[in-house]
Amino acid sequence: MRRLNRKKTLSLVKELDAFPKVPDSYVETSASGGTVSLIAFTTMALLTIMEFSVYQDTWMKYEYEVDKDFSSKLRINIDITVAMKCQCKYTISLMNFHVVYGSNDCL
């Protein structure tokens, strides 16, 4: 039973053709078309080899130094989002020192 299943699956895969072939009656071969194909293939091969050689020859150089600017300040922003209903939101702004409350039915 499993063998029959495998054979059906294998034949189904063999019949599957994502890119159907063009009928031979539509295909015209010419010397100029072959020349263009060879030039294109050679160009692609050379570009691939050249890119691979550049990839192989690339190296990273790391440089570390101490930051000597002690006068500057590091600004840190913190955003906090609380998951609650929109009518229940309370907003507190620490920079401007004001408080905005939501409705009273949230408590």
TAVEN-V518924 format. One record per pair of residues at least 4 apart in sequence whose ideal C-beta (glycine too) atoms are under 6 Angstrom apart, sorted by sequence separation. I is the first residue (numbers start at 0). GAP is how many residues later the second one is. If there is no record, write none. Layout:
BEGIN
i->(I:I)
gap->(GAP:GAP)
END
This chain:
BEGIN
i->(21:83:101:92:91:90:89:89:88:87:86:86:87)
gap->(4:4:4:5:7:9:11:12:13:14:15:16:18)
END
